Amino acid sequence: MNVTRIIKNRIDEFQETEPIFIDEVIKDFMDQRDAVYVAINRLVRDGFIKSYAKGVYYKPRKTRFGEVGIDKRRLVQKKYLIRNDEILGYITGPEIWNNWGLTTQIPNRTRIAQKIRQKKTDDKINVVLVKAKGDIKETNVKALQFLDVIEQMDQIQDARREDTIENLIKIFINKFDVLDQVAVIEEVKKYQKRVKVLFGLIAERANIRDEYYLALLNYLKEDVQKGKKIILDVDPSVFNNNRTWGNGYATTSKY
């Protein structure tokens, strides 16, 4: 069987409009790359697949109303989140706020955290890439998203900080198992002290009783008590006036 036939059979396994990345097709043919590219160009010329961007193809879907192009939501997923079982990044920012019920804002761009040096944009599919705080693994994505929300809390314009905190406490209790909760403690070390303090206060309000979790939380508490005090502009009652995390509260007329 020639290379063109093998590549065509491999592409047949993809659904119509599904993004097809060259690395998904070329696997097992690294020593025949030129032949693979010739085969792909032939399939493009014959209309079997179409080129969307360099290294990205798709099988168009023909309907009575015309041709349906590439599925951009799946393109975002495969290009920036997970491909070939490898975690590439995770969704952060307004889309997570909305998914978790913290805001009614509907973002027009998807913000994705990756292990990159500086912010990037992909205007073609409305994606903004931001720098992730830690290494991204399947086991810590929820933890990183949770900590990102704490860090981004002041950006949620249609929600009071206190309401956001109360919702985060409920999420931490009801939607995170012990492994997720431990992962948050492990990942928070890579965030600024303010995030560590806010997480610690949220964690104590959650009242988790797992011994290993509590031991890690205690180590974190000892660490953040050192150095300059963090002043939080929230109603102290949301944390039961807890001031044991090296924190104080803004003394404004609001409280």
Number of C-alpha atoms within 10 A of each C-alpha: 5 8 16 18 12 14 18 16 11 13 21 12 8 13 13 19 21 20 25 25 18 15 14 13 17 18 10 10 14 11 10 11 13 11 16 20 18 13 19 25 16 14 18 16 12 10 12 15 21 21 18 13 8 8 11 17 21 24 23 19 14 11 8 5 6 8 11 13 17 22 14 16 12 14 19 18 16 20 17 19 19 15 14 9 9 12 16 20 25 22 22 24 22 23 21 19 22 15 11 14 14 23 18 15 14 11 14 10 16 20 20 24 26 23 15 13 9 10 12 13 15 12 9 7 13 14 17 16 22 21 15 21 19 17 12 18 14 13 11 20 21 20 21 26 20 23 23 20 23 20 18 15 20 12 12 19 11 10 14 14 19 17 12 20 23 16 15 23 20 15 15 20 17 10 12 16 11 15 12 17 21 19 19 23 22 15 18 23 15 14 15 11 19 18 21 24 26 19 25 21 23 20 20 15 18 17 11 14 10 11 9 11 16 17 11 13 19 12 11 20 18 12 16 20 16 10 9 10 17 20 14 15 15 19 17 17 10 16 17 10 12 16 15 14 21 20 18 17 17 14 13 9 5 8 11
